[in-house]
Amino acid sequence: MNDFRYYAPTEVIFGNGAEDKTGEIAAKYGSRALLVYGKGSVVRSGLLDRIVASMQRAGMAFLLFGGAQPNPTLAHAEEGVEKAIGFGADIIIGIGGGSAIDTAKAIAHGAANPGTRLWDIWSKKTTLTRSLPVGAVLTAPAAGSEMSDSAVLTNEEIRKKAGLSTDHNRCRFAIMDPALGATVPKYQLAAGAADIMMHTMERYFIPESHAELTDEIAEGLLRTVIKSGIAALNDPADQDAMGELFWASSLSHNGLTGCGRDKDFSVHKLGHALSAKYGTTHGASLTAVWKAWAIEVYRDCLPRFCRFAEKVWGVTGDNELSVSEEGIRRTVDYFASIGMPTSLDELGVHPSDEEIRALSLDATMNGTVKLSRIKPLGAEDVERIFKRALC
């Protein structure tokens, strides 16, 4: 087992009607809150009204800030920073899925560091040393941002999407009511289930390390998401299935499934390049390239792919190669069964050779870094993966 540091300080409030406790919980961390949300679903569902009522009961001052984008943008976050500073916010609360929560994290960083450009923080030009407290009211099981140390922003001007990992991204609290999942469109719910799986798989396919308990947790989480994803899509009112997805969302990205094994996130680098350029849904961009990535690397990581096939999909056999290939096939078939694209063509993206080259350079930081812990993947290797993913 590799050395590791595990830190998960987020207070979780889980259950029916948990959002009614938002004000009570938030008052432990601040008195003036900026409430960050998306384009209206939290308004239409009545969720925002319930949260506002809870803030009023707790005596909290608050300011509403809507408009968070599906791929959270730098410009919108910068606007939120100005709102937060002007209001004197001392806590930022993201209401929604990963986009709203990531936007809230970015606003918290900017508001705590007036005069610092957010993109300088995300591009690592400036080291983040402080932030405001952030809370989350989760409506969509997917990104795991409610418990992770990660946040993603897209710089629309230069069409770059970047992630930032820091303990300052850890939410102080996360409120989860599985009933809220029924308000999410089915496509987004399916994309969320895929993203949860990817967060675990990006930590799972790490060769030459031993972490048996971590593996068992990861495999159990994947089996649960596979089963519960189908059940929740068939019946969004199935709160048992939805609850499993909500909890899996958090555990898949709070570091637990990587303890002793670390992480890779090569597929995320490919997906980020796609969504930055084309605005594609995050989870869908991942499933569109996963098969092509797996075909590129699985022969160099047969024991892991074989165990994945056996433990997650129940594949049996004596030949590591054929068992691994069956595991890949079943994974791709599952993505297709929940309506996720398994190629760029199905994603609705048809890049030219020149555009594929640009995507490959974007994913590898202009060819300066190599992806994957299985084997080094340079810009030419990534270009080959994108071409394989075309159809």
matplotlib code that plots the C-alpha trace (Angstrom):
import matplotlib.pyplot as plt

x = [0.0, 1.4, 1.7, -1.3, -3.0, -6.7, -8.6, -12.4, -13.6, -17.1, -20.1, -22.8, -26.5, -28.4, -32.1, -35.5, -36.0, -32.4, -32.4, -34.6, -31.6, -29.4, -29.7, -29.1, -26.0, -24.7, -25.0, -22.2, -19.7, -20.9, -23.7, -23.8, -24.2, -24.1, -26.4, -25.0, -27.3, -27.9, -30.3, -33.6, -34.3, -33.8, -36.3, -38.9, -38.8, -39.3, -36.0, -34.6, -37.7, -37.2, -33.6, -34.4, -37.0, -34.4, -31.9, -34.5, -35.4, -31.7, -31.4, -28.9, -28.4, -28.1, -27.8, -29.0, -26.7, -28.0, -26.8, -24.1, -23.2, -23.1, -19.3, -18.7, -17.1, -14.4, -16.5, -19.5, -17.3, -15.6, -19.0, -19.9, -16.6, -17.7, -21.2, -19.7, -17.3, -19.9, -22.3, -19.7, -20.3, -18.5, -19.8, -20.7, -23.3, -23.6, -27.1, -27.3, -24.8, -21.1, -21.3, -22.9, -20.7, -17.5, -18.6, -19.2, -15.7, -14.2, -16.2, -15.0, -11.4, -11.7, -13.7, -11.1, -8.3, -9.5, -7.4, -6.2, -7.2, -9.1, -7.3, -4.0, -5.1, -6.4, -3.3, -1.1, 0.5, -0.7, -0.7, -4.0, -3.5, -7.0, -10.6, -14.1, -16.1, -18.2, -21.3, -23.3, -26.9, -26.6, -29.4, -27.6, -25.4, -22.4, -19.3, -18.7, -17.7, -19.6, -16.8, -13.8, -10.8, -11.4, -13.0, -13.1, -13.3, -13.5, -11.9, -14.1, -11.8, -9.0, -11.2, -9.3, -10.7, -8.6, -9.0, -7.7, -7.0, -6.5, -7.8, -9.4, -11.9, -13.3, -16.9, -17.6, -21.0, -22.9, -26.7, -28.1, -31.8, -32.2, -35.7, -34.1, -32.6, -36.0, -35.8, -32.7, -33.3, -32.6, -29.7, -28.0, -28.7, -27.1, -24.1, -23.8, -23.8, -21.1, -19.0, -19.3, -17.9, -15.1, -14.0, -13.6, -12.1, -9.5, -8.2, -8.6, -6.5, -3.2, -0.7, 1.8, 0.3, -1.6, -4.5, -7.0, -9.5, -9.5, -10.1, -13.0, -14.6, -14.1, -15.5, -18.5, -19.2, -19.0, -21.4, -23.8, -23.7, -24.3, -27.4, -28.7, -28.1, -30.5, -33.1, -33.0, -33.3, -36.3, -37.9, -36.5, -38.8, -37.0, -35.3, -33.4, -31.6, -31.2, -29.8, -27.2, -26.2, -26.0, -23.7, -21.6, -21.1, -19.5, -17.4, -16.2, -14.4, -13.5, -10.3, -11.6, -11.4, -7.8, -6.2, -3.0, -3.4, -3.3, -5.1, -4.6, -7.4, -6.1, -9.6, -10.7, -7.9, -9.3, -12.8, -11.9, -10.3, -13.6, -15.9, -13.8, -13.9, -17.4, -19.3, -20.2, -21.7, -18.9, -20.0, -20.8, -17.4, -15.8, -17.8, -17.2, -13.5, -13.2, -13.3, -10.6, -8.4, -9.0, -8.0, -4.8, -3.6, -5.3, -2.6, -0.1, -2.3, -3.9, -4.1, -6.1, -8.4, -8.9, -9.8, -12.1, -13.9, -14.2, -15.1, -17.4, -19.0, -18.7, -16.7, -15.1, -12.3, -8.7, -7.4, -6.5, -6.7, -10.1, -11.5, -10.2, -11.6, -15.1, -14.9, -14.2, -17.1, -19.6, -18.6, -19.1, -22.4, -23.5, -22.8, -24.8, -27.7, -28.1, -28.0, -24.4, -22.3, -19.5, -17.8, -17.2, -19.8, -22.4, -21.3, -22.2, -18.6, -16.8, -13.3, -11.0, -7.5, -6.2, -8.8, -7.8, -4.2, -5.3, -7.3, -4.3, -2.1, -4.7, -4.9, -1.1, -0.5, 1.0, 2.9, 4.8, 3.2, 2.5, -0.7, -1.4, 0.3, -0.1, 2.2, 3.3, 0.9, 2.3, 0.5, 0.8, -0.6, -3.5, -4.1, -4.4, -6.9, -9.1, -9.0, -9.9, -12.8, -14.3, -16.8]
y = [0.0, 3.4, 6.2, 8.5, 11.4, 11.3, 14.4, 14.7, 17.5, 18.0, 17.8, 15.8, 16.2, 13.5, 12.8, 13.9, 17.6, 18.1, 21.4, 22.9, 22.9, 25.0, 28.2, 26.4, 24.7, 27.7, 29.9, 27.9, 29.2, 32.7, 35.3, 36.8, 34.2, 34.4, 31.7, 30.5, 28.5, 27.7, 28.7, 28.2, 24.5, 25.2, 28.1, 26.1, 23.2, 25.4, 24.4, 28.0, 29.2, 26.6, 27.5, 31.2, 30.4, 28.4, 31.3, 33.7, 31.4, 31.3, 35.1, 34.9, 37.8, 36.5, 37.6, 35.5, 34.9, 32.7, 31.7, 29.1, 27.3, 23.5, 23.9, 26.7, 29.7, 32.1, 35.2, 34.2, 33.3, 36.7, 38.4, 36.4, 37.6, 41.2, 40.4, 38.6, 41.4, 44.1, 42.3, 41.5, 37.8, 35.6, 32.3, 31.0, 28.3, 26.4, 25.1, 22.5, 20.1, 20.3, 23.4, 25.5, 24.2, 24.7, 28.2, 28.8, 27.6, 29.9, 32.8, 32.0, 32.0, 35.3, 37.1, 36.1, 37.4, 40.7, 41.8, 38.3, 37.0, 33.7, 32.3, 33.0, 30.7, 28.0, 28.2, 27.9, 31.3, 32.3, 30.0, 30.0, 30.5, 31.4, 31.2, 31.8, 28.9, 27.1, 25.0, 22.9, 21.9, 19.0, 18.4, 16.2, 13.2, 13.5, 15.6, 14.9, 18.5, 18.6, 16.6, 16.8, 19.0, 19.8, 22.5, 23.2, 26.4, 27.1, 30.2, 31.0, 33.5, 31.0, 27.9, 26.2, 24.1, 23.6, 21.9, 23.1, 20.7, 22.2, 21.7, 25.2, 23.6, 21.3, 22.3, 22.9, 21.2, 19.3, 18.9, 15.9, 15.2, 12.3, 13.5, 16.5, 14.1, 13.7, 17.3, 16.5, 15.7, 12.1, 12.8, 14.8, 12.0, 9.5, 11.7, 12.1, 8.3, 8.0, 10.8, 9.0, 5.8, 7.7, 9.3, 5.9, 4.3, 7.0, 5.9, 2.2, 1.6, 2.3, -0.6, -2.1, -1.1, -3.1, -1.6, -4.4, -2.6, 0.4, -1.9, -3.6, -0.2, 1.0, -2.2, -2.1, 1.6, 0.8, -2.1, 0.0, 2.9, 0.5, -1.0, 2.2, 4.2, 2.0, 2.0, 5.8, 6.4, 4.0, 5.7, 9.0, 8.8, 5.7, 7.4, 4.3, 4.2, 8.0, 8.0, 5.4, 7.7, 10.8, 9.0, 7.4, 10.8, 12.0, 8.9, 8.6, 11.9, 12.7, 10.6, 7.4, 5.3, 6.3, 5.7, 3.8, 3.8, 7.5, 8.6, 9.2, 11.3, 10.9, 10.4, 13.6, 15.5, 14.2, 15.1, 18.6, 19.4, 18.4, 20.2, 23.4, 23.5, 22.2, 22.8, 19.1, 17.7, 16.6, 13.0, 12.5, 13.7, 11.1, 8.2, 9.2, 8.7, 6.0, 3.0, 4.5, 5.2, 1.7, 0.1, 2.1, 1.1, -2.2, -4.5, -2.7, -3.1, -6.5, -7.5, -4.4, -4.6, -8.3, -7.8, -4.9, -7.3, -10.0, -7.9, -5.3, -7.2, -10.8, -11.9, -15.3, -17.0, -18.1, -15.8, -12.3, -10.8, -12.0, -11.3, -7.8, -7.2, -8.4, -6.0, -3.1, -4.2, -4.5, -1.0, 0.5, -1.3, 0.0, 3.6, 3.1, 1.5, 4.6, 6.9, 8.0, 8.4, 6.0, 7.8, 11.4, 10.8, 9.9, 13.0, 15.1, 16.2, 15.8, 17.3, 17.6, 16.2, 19.7, 20.1, 16.7, 17.8, 20.9, 18.9, 16.6, 19.6, 21.0, 17.8, 17.5, 21.2, 21.9, 18.6, 19.4, 16.7, 13.0, 11.4, 8.1, 6.1, 3.0, 4.1, 7.6, 9.1, 12.1, 14.4, 11.9, 9.1, 11.3, 12.2, 8.5, 8.0, 10.9, 9.5, 6.0, 7.6, 9.2, 6.4]
z = [0.0, -1.0, 1.6, 1.6, 3.4, 3.8, 4.8, 4.6, 6.9, 5.4, 7.7, 5.8, 6.5, 4.6, 4.4, 3.4, 3.9, 4.8, 2.9, 5.5, 7.8, 5.5, 7.5, 10.8, 9.6, 7.7, 10.7, 12.3, 9.7, 8.9, 9.0, 5.5, 2.7, -1.1, -2.5, -5.8, -8.1, -11.8, -14.5, -12.7, -11.8, -8.1, -8.5, -10.4, -8.0, -5.0, -3.5, -3.4, -1.6, 1.1, 1.5, 1.7, 4.4, 6.3, 6.1, 7.4, 10.3, 11.2, 11.1, 8.2, 5.8, 2.2, -1.4, -4.4, -7.3, -10.2, -13.6, -12.9, -16.2, -16.8, -17.4, -14.8, -16.4, -15.2, -16.2, -14.1, -11.1, -11.4, -11.4, -8.3, -6.6, -7.1, -5.7, -2.7, -1.8, -2.3, 0.0, 2.6, 2.3, 4.8, 3.5, 0.0, -0.5, -3.8, -4.6, -7.3, -8.9, -9.4, -11.6, -8.9, -6.2, -8.2, -9.0, -5.3, -4.5, -7.1, -5.7, -2.2, -3.3, -5.1, -2.3, 0.2, -2.0, -3.5, -6.4, -7.2, -10.7, -10.5, -13.5, -11.9, -9.1, -11.5, -13.7, -10.6, -11.1, -7.7, -4.6, -2.8, 1.0, 2.2, 1.2, 2.6, 4.0, 1.4, 1.9, -0.6, -1.1, -3.6, -6.2, -8.6, -7.8, -10.1, -9.7, -6.0, -5.5, -2.3, -0.5, -2.9, -2.9, -6.5, -8.6, -12.3, -14.3, -18.0, -19.4, -22.3, -23.9, -24.4, -24.4, -21.7, -18.8, -15.8, -12.4, -9.1, -6.2, -2.7, 0.8, 0.5, -1.9, 0.9, 1.7, 5.4, 5.0, 2.4, 2.5, 0.6, 0.1, -2.4, -3.3, -5.1, -7.6, -9.2, -10.4, -12.5, -16.3, -17.0, -19.4, -16.7, -14.2, -16.5, -17.1, -13.3, -12.8, -15.4, -13.8, -10.4, -12.0, -13.7, -10.5, -9.0, -12.1, -12.5, -9.1, -9.7, -12.8, -11.1, -11.7, -9.3, -6.0, -3.4, -1.5, -1.0, 1.3, -1.1, -4.0, -2.3, -1.5, -5.1, -6.6, -4.2, -5.1, -8.8, -8.5, -6.5, -9.1, -12.0, -10.2, -8.7, -11.9, -13.8, -11.0, -10.6, -14.3, -14.5, -11.5, -10.4, -7.3, -6.1, -3.1, -2.1, -5.5, -5.7, -2.1, -3.1, -6.0, -3.8, -1.3, -4.0, -5.6, -2.4, -1.7, -5.2, -5.1, -1.5, -1.7, -0.1, -3.2, -3.8, -0.4, -0.9, -4.6, -5.7, -8.9, -12.7, -14.3, -17.8, -19.1, -17.4, -19.2, -22.5, -21.5, -20.3, -23.7, -25.4, -23.1, -23.1, -26.9, -27.6, -24.4, -24.1, -20.9, -18.7, -18.0, -21.6, -22.8, -20.5, -21.8, -25.4, -25.0, -22.3, -24.7, -26.9, -23.8, -22.4, -25.7, -25.7, -22.2, -21.1, -22.3, -20.2, -17.1, -17.6, -13.9, -13.0, -16.0, -15.3, -11.7, -12.7, -15.1, -12.5, -9.4, -11.0, -13.9, -12.7, -15.8, -15.4, -17.3, -17.2, -19.9, -18.5, -22.0, -22.9, -19.4, -19.6, -23.0, -21.8, -18.9, -21.3, -23.5, -20.6, -19.4, -22.8, -23.1, -19.8, -20.8, -23.9, -22.0, -19.9, -22.9, -22.7, -25.9, -26.4, -29.3, -30.5, -33.2, -30.7, -28.6, -31.6, -32.1, -35.5, -35.2, -38.2, -38.0, -37.2, -34.4, -33.0, -32.9, -31.0, -28.5, -27.9, -27.3, -24.9, -22.9, -22.6, -21.9, -25.3, -25.2, -22.1, -19.9, -20.4, -19.2, -17.5, -14.7, -16.8, -19.6, -20.7, -23.1, -25.0, -27.4, -30.3, -28.2, -27.1, -30.7, -31.6, -28.8, -30.0, -33.6, -32.3, -30.4, -33.5, -34.1]

ax = plt.figure().add_subplot(projection="3d")
ax.plot(x, y, z, "-o")
ax.set_aspect("equal")
plt.show()
